[in-house]
């Protein structure tokens, strides 16, 4: 019973979260994706809040530059 609630909640949040991004252009999407990847990488490398934030900031900048036309 608990696993089904977890799956339902995760699916609900994923649908709601992704529907908010439908109006974004390509550069906005690559900026957000870069920030997520950078935040995860910062967390994996250092494990602290500062490293996660720094990784997200650097990843967001890289994603923003990659997404330029």
N, CA, C and O atoms as CSV, one atom per row, in Angstrom:
chain,resi,resn,atom,element,x,y,z
A,1,UNK,N,N,0.820,-1.189,0.000
A,1,UNK,CA,C,0.000,0.000,0.000
A,1,UNK,C,C,0.868,1.258,0.000
A,1,UNK,O,O,0.550,2.232,-0.683
A,2,UNK,N,N,1.931,1.242,0.742
A,2,UNK,CA,C,2.786,2.416,0.853
A,2,UNK,C,C,3.494,2.721,-0.473
A,2,UNK,O,O,3.638,3.889,-0.833
A,3,UNK,N,N,3.935,1.695,-1.199
A,3,UNK,CA,C,4.618,1.891,-2.480
A,3,UNK,C,C,3.668,2.524,-3.489
A,3,UNK,O,O,4.079,3.399,-4.251
A,4,UNK,N,N,2.425,2.105,-3.509
A,4,UNK,CA,C,1.479,2.670,-4.467
A,4,UNK,C,C,1.228,4.148,-4.187
A,4,UNK,O,O,1.078,4.937,-5.120
A,5,UNK,N,N,1.180,4.534,-2.908
A,5,UNK,CA,C,1.031,5.956,-2.565
A,5,UNK,C,C,2.248,6.747,-3.014
A,5,UNK,O,O,2.116,7.868,-3.505
A,6,UNK,N,N,3.421,6.177,-2.849
A,6,UNK,CA,C,4.651,6.838,-3.262
A,6,UNK,C,C,4.695,7.018,-4.778
A,6,UNK,O,O,5.078,8.083,-5.264
A,7,UNK,N,N,4.314,6.007,-5.513
A,7,UNK,CA,C,4.294,6.094,-6.971
A,7,UNK,C,C,3.272,7.130,-7.431
A,7,UNK,O,O,3.550,7.923,-8.331
A,8,UNK,N,N,2.088,7.124,-6.814
A,8,UNK,CA,C,1.055,8.097,-7.183
A,8,UNK,C,C,1.523,9.522,-6.904
A,8,UNK,O,O,1.347,10.407,-7.742
A,9,UNK,N,N,2.112,9.749,-5.742
A,9,UNK,CA,C,2.578,11.087,-5.379
A,9,UNK,C,C,3.690,11.549,-6.315
A,9,UNK,O,O,3.692,12.699,-6.754
A,10,UNK,N,N,4.625,10.671,-6.621
A,10,UNK,CA,C,5.709,11.020,-7.538
A,10,UNK,C,C,5.193,11.348,-8.931
A,10,UNK,O,O,5.658,12.298,-9.562
A,11,UNK,N,N,4.239,10.567,-9.408
A,11,UNK,CA,C,3.652,10.834,-10.721
A,11,UNK,C,C,2.901,12.152,-10.731
A,11,UNK,O,O,2.992,12.911,-11.696
A,12,UNK,N,N,2.162,12.433,-9.672
A,12,UNK,CA,C,1.418,13.679,-9.569
A,12,UNK,C,C,2.351,14.889,-9.607
A,12,UNK,O,O,2.107,15.844,-10.344
A,13,UNK,N,N,3.413,14.844,-8.814
A,13,UNK,CA,C,4.363,15.955,-8.802
A,13,UNK,C,C,5.085,16.099,-10.140
A,13,UNK,O,O,5.357,17.219,-10.573
A,14,UNK,N,N,5.394,15.004,-10.790
A,14,UNK,CA,C,6.062,15.075,-12.093
A,14,UNK,C,C,5.153,15.716,-13.132
A,14,UNK,O,O,5.603,16.558,-13.909
A,15,UNK,N,N,3.892,15.333,-13.157
A,15,UNK,CA,C,2.959,15.906,-14.123
A,15,UNK,C,C,2.752,17.393,-13.854
A,15,UNK,O,O,2.782,18.201,-14.782
A,16,UNK,N,N,2.544,17.756,-12.600
A,16,UNK,CA,C,2.353,19.167,-12.269
A,16,UNK,C,C,3.609,19.986,-12.544
A,16,UNK,O,O,3.524,21.112,-13.035
A,17,UNK,N,N,4.752,19.434,-12.234
A,17,UNK,CA,C,6.001,20.151,-12.469
A,17,UNK,C,C,6.308,20.347,-13.938
A,17,UNK,O,O,6.756,21.421,-14.342
A,18,UNK,N,N,6.075,19.330,-14.737
A,18,UNK,CA,C,6.374,19.427,-16.161
A,18,UNK,C,C,5.355,20.271,-16.914
A,18,UNK,O,O,5.692,20.865,-17.938
A,19,UNK,N,N,4.135,20.337,-16.438
A,19,UNK,CA,C,3.138,21.158,-17.129
A,19,UNK,C,C,3.443,22.639,-16.974
A,19,UNK,O,O,3.024,23.436,-17.814
A,20,UNK,N,N,4.151,23.027,-15.939
A,20,UNK,CA,C,4.535,24.424,-15.771
A,20,UNK,C,C,5.624,24.857,-16.729
A,20,UNK,O,O,5.842,26.056,-16.901
A,21,UNK,N,N,6.307,23.930,-17.352
A,21,UNK,CA,C,7.400,24.245,-18.267
A,21,UNK,C,C,6.968,24.238,-19.728
A,21,UNK,O,O,7.812,24.394,-20.611
A,22,UNK,N,N,5.701,24.065,-20.003
A,22,UNK,CA,C,5.269,23.896,-21.389
A,22,UNK,C,C,5.435,25.160,-22.230
A,22,UNK,O,O,5.583,25.064,-23.449
A,23,UNK,N,N,5.414,26.329,-21.616
A,23,UNK,CA,C,5.550,27.567,-22.362
A,23,UNK,C,C,6.983,28.062,-22.488
A,23,UNK,O,O,7.218,29.138,-23.037
A,24,UNK,N,N,7.929,27.302,-21.994
A,24,UNK,CA,C,9.325,27.728,-22.027
A,24,UNK,C,C,9.905,27.544,-23.418
A,24,UNK,O,O,9.519,26.633,-24.151
A,25,UNK,N,N,10.844,28.429,-23.775
A,25,UNK,CA,C,11.553,28.238,-25.037
A,25,UNK,C,C,12.750,27.309,-24.799
A,25,UNK,O,O,12.997,26.859,-23.680
A,26,UNK,N,N,13.475,27.039,-25.871
A,26,UNK,CA,C,14.582,26.078,-25.806
A,26,UNK,C,C,15.656,26.519,-24.811
A,26,UNK,O,O,16.184,25.691,-24.068
A,27,UNK,N,N,15.982,27.797,-24.788
A,27,UNK,CA,C,17.044,28.280,-23.904
A,27,UNK,C,C,16.645,28.168,-22.427
A,27,UNK,O,O,17.483,27.847,-21.584
A,28,UNK,N,N,15.381,28.427,-22.114
A,28,UNK,CA,C,14.917,28.265,-20.734
A,28,UNK,C,C,15.025,26.816,-20.284
A,28,UNK,O,O,15.441,26.537,-19.159
A,29,UNK,N,N,14.650,25.897,-21.166
A,29,UNK,CA,C,14.713,24.474,-20.830
A,29,UNK,C,C,16.140,23.998,-20.615
A,29,UNK,O,O,16.407,23.228,-19.691
A,30,UNK,N,N,17.075,24.457,-21.475
A,30,UNK,CA,C,18.464,24.034,-21.296
A,30,UNK,C,C,19.085,24.668,-20.054
A,30,UNK,O,O,19.955,24.068,-19.423
A,31,UNK,N,N,18.646,25.873,-19.699
A,31,UNK,CA,C,19.126,26.502,-18.462
A,31,UNK,C,C,18.674,25.701,-17.252
A,31,UNK,O,O,19.470,25.422,-16.356
A,32,UNK,N,N,17.402,25.332,-17.225
A,32,UNK,CA,C,16.874,24.548,-16.107
A,32,UNK,C,C,17.529,23.170,-16.033
A,32,UNK,O,O,17.877,22.703,-14.948
A,33,UNK,N,N,17.694,22.525,-17.175
A,33,UNK,CA,C,18.328,21.205,-17.186
A,33,UNK,C,C,19.777,21.293,-16.719
A,33,UNK,O,O,20.247,20.430,-15.978
A,34,UNK,N,N,20.478,22.326,-17.149
A,34,UNK,CA,C,21.861,22.508,-16.705
A,34,UNK,C,C,21.953,22.750,-15.209
A,34,UNK,O,O,22.872,22.262,-14.550
A,35,UNK,N,N,21.004,23.502,-14.673
A,35,UNK,CA,C,21.001,23.761,-13.233
A,35,UNK,C,C,20.739,22.484,-12.444
A,35,UNK,O,O,21.350,22.263,-11.399
A,36,UNK,N,N,19.846,21.654,-12.931
A,36,UNK,CA,C,19.567,20.389,-12.241
A,36,UNK,C,C,20.784,19.473,-12.283
A,36,UNK,O,O,21.186,18.913,-11.262
A,37,UNK,N,N,21.363,19.325,-13.461
A,37,UNK,CA,C,22.534,18.460,-13.597
A,37,UNK,C,C,23.696,18.992,-12.766
A,37,UNK,O,O,24.396,18.220,-12.111
A,38,UNK,N,N,23.905,20.311,-12.791
A,38,UNK,CA,C,24.977,20.903,-11.996
A,38,UNK,C,C,24.746,20.744,-10.508
A,38,UNK,O,O,25.690,20.496,-9.757
A,39,UNK,N,N,23.508,20.884,-10.072
A,39,UNK,CA,C,23.205,20.693,-8.650
A,39,UNK,C,C,23.447,19.271,-8.185
A,39,UNK,O,O,23.978,19.042,-7.099
A,40,UNK,N,N,23.055,18.324,-9.013
A,40,UNK,CA,C,23.298,16.912,-8.677
A,40,UNK,C,C,24.794,16.623,-8.653
A,40,UNK,O,O,25.280,15.926,-7.762
A,41,UNK,N,N,25.521,17.155,-9.626
A,41,UNK,CA,C,26.971,16.944,-9.665
A,41,UNK,C,C,27.646,17.580,-8.455
A,41,UNK,O,O,28.541,16.979,-7.861
A,42,UNK,N,N,27.228,18.786,-8.083
A,42,UNK,CA,C,27.792,19.431,-6.899
A,42,UNK,C,C,27.519,18.647,-5.629
A,42,UNK,O,O,28.382,18.552,-4.757
A,43,UNK,N,N,26.318,18.083,-5.522
A,43,UNK,CA,C,25.969,17.264,-4.363
A,43,UNK,C,C,26.803,15.991,-4.316
A,43,UNK,O,O,27.239,15.565,-3.247
A,44,UNK,N,N,27.023,15.386,-5.483
A,44,UNK,CA,C,27.793,14.147,-5.525
A,44,UNK,C,C,29.272,14.385,-5.209
A,44,UNK,O,O,29.914,13.545,-4.578
A,45,UNK,N,N,29.811,15.522,-5.643
A,45,UNK,CA,C,31.232,15.792,-5.437
A,45,UNK,C,C,31.548,16.196,-4.003
A,45,UNK,O,O,32.502,15.687,-3.414
A,46,UNK,N,N,30.760,17.103,-3.437
A,46,UNK,CA,C,31.082,17.635,-2.114
A,46,UNK,C,C,30.114,17.194,-1.026
A,46,UNK,O,O,30.523,16.874,0.090
A,47,UNK,N,N,28.832,17.181,-1.358
A,47,UNK,CA,C,27.845,16.751,-0.388
A,47,UNK,C,C,27.289,17.866,0.473
A,47,UNK,O,O,26.452,17.600,1.336
A,48,UNK,N,N,27.712,19.090,0.280
A,48,UNK,CA,C,27.222,20.190,1.092
A,48,UNK,C,C,26.270,21.085,0.338
A,48,UNK,O,O,26.144,21.000,-0.884
A,49,UNK,N,N,25.600,21.943,1.083
A,49,UNK,CA,C,24.648,22.868,0.474
A,49,UNK,C,C,25.364,23.861,-0.440
A,49,UNK,O,O,24.869,24.183,-1.521
A,50,UNK,N,N,26.517,24.340,-0.010
A,50,UNK,CA,C,27.258,25.311,-0.819
A,50,UNK,C,C,27.713,24.702,-2.148
A,50,UNK,O,O,27.638,25.354,-3.190
A,51,UNK,N,N,28.175,23.478,-2.111
A,51,UNK,CA,C,28.608,22.818,-3.347
A,51,UNK,C,C,27.432,22.552,-4.272
A,51,UNK,O,O,27.565,22.675,-5.490
A,52,UNK,N,N,26.282,22.191,-3.714
A,52,UNK,CA,C,25.095,21.966,-4.528
A,52,UNK,C,C,24.652,23.255,-5.197
A,52,UNK,O,O,24.336,23.267,-6.387
A,53,UNK,N,N,24.627,24.345,-4.430
A,53,UNK,CA,C,24.222,25.644,-4.986
A,53,UNK,C,C,25.210,26.117,-6.048
A,53,UNK,O,O,24.806,26.617,-7.098
A,54,UNK,N,N,26.491,25.960,-5.778
A,54,UNK,CA,C,27.499,26.373,-6.754
A,54,UNK,C,C,27.401,25.531,-8.024
A,54,UNK,O,O,27.523,26.061,-9.129
A,55,UNK,N,N,27.185,24.243,-7.877
A,55,UNK,CA,C,27.026,23.373,-9.039
A,55,UNK,C,C,25.803,23.741,-9.855
A,55,UNK,O,O,25.844,23.722,-11.086
A,56,UNK,N,N,24.697,24.081,-9.167
A,56,UNK,CA,C,23.484,24.484,-9.874
A,56,UNK,C,C,23.692,25.801,-10.613
A,56,UNK,O,O,23.211,25.966,-11.734
A,57,UNK,N,N,24.398,26.728,-9.999
A,57,UNK,CA,C,24.656,28.016,-10.651
A,57,UNK,C,C,25.536,27.834,-11.887
A,57,UNK,O,O,25.242,28.380,-12.950
A,58,UNK,N,N,26.602,27.075,-11.745
A,58,UNK,CA,C,27.494,26.841,-12.882
A,58,UNK,C,C,26.778,26.057,-13.973
A,58,UNK,O,O,26.917,26.372,-15.155
A,59,UNK,N,N,26.022,25.051,-13.594
A,59,UNK,CA,C,25.275,24.272,-14.571
A,59,UNK,C,C,24.233,25.113,-15.297
A,59,UNK,O,O,24.023,24.949,-16.499
A,60,UNK,N,N,23.577,26.018,-14.561
A,60,UNK,CA,C,22.587,26.892,-15.189
A,60,UNK,C,C,23.217,27.815,-16.209
A,60,UNK,O,O,22.653,28.042,-17.280
A,61,UNK,N,N,24.387,28.351,-15.884
A,61,UNK,CA,C,25.090,29.230,-16.834
A,61,UNK,C,C,25.514,28.440,-18.069
A,61,UNK,O,O,25.366,28.912,-19.197
A,62,UNK,N,N,26.037,27.248,-17.853
A,62,UNK,CA,C,26.453,26.417,-18.998
A,62,UNK,C,C,25.248,26.047,-19.854
A,62,UNK,O,O,25.315,26.116,-21.081
A,63,UNK,N,N,24.147,25.654,-19.217
A,63,UNK,CA,C,22.947,25.327,-19.960
A,63,UNK,C,C,22.391,26.508,-20.724
A,63,UNK,O,O,21.883,26.352,-21.835
A,64,UNK,N,N,22.483,27.692,-20.134
A,64,UNK,CA,C,22.018,28.907,-20.796
A,64,UNK,C,C,22.837,29.191,-22.057
A,64,UNK,O,O,22.284,29.548,-23.097
A,65,UNK,N,N,24.139,29.033,-21.956
A,65,UNK,CA,C,25.014,29.278,-23.102
A,65,UNK,C,C,24.845,28.218,-24.186
A,65,UNK,O,O,24.894,28.529,-25.376
A,66,UNK,N,N,24.647,26.977,-23.779
A,66,UNK,CA,C,24.461,25.891,-24.753
A,66,UNK,C,C,23.157,26.089,-25.510
A,66,UNK,O,O,23.073,25.757,-26.693
A,67,UNK,N,N,22.136,26.629,-24.844
A,67,UNK,CA,C,20.829,26.779,-25.463
A,67,UNK,C,C,20.670,27.976,-26.364
A,67,UNK,O,O,19.600,28.163,-26.942
A,68,UNK,N,N,21.702,28.801,-26.507
A,68,UNK,CA,C,21.589,29.953,-27.396
A,68,UNK,C,C,21.471,29.515,-28.841
A,68,UNK,O,O,22.032,28.494,-29.239
A,69,UNK,N,N,20.747,30.284,-29.616
A,69,UNK,CA,C,20.560,29.962,-31.036
A,69,UNK,C,C,21.760,30.389,-31.844
A,69,UNK,O,O,21.785,30.199,-33.060
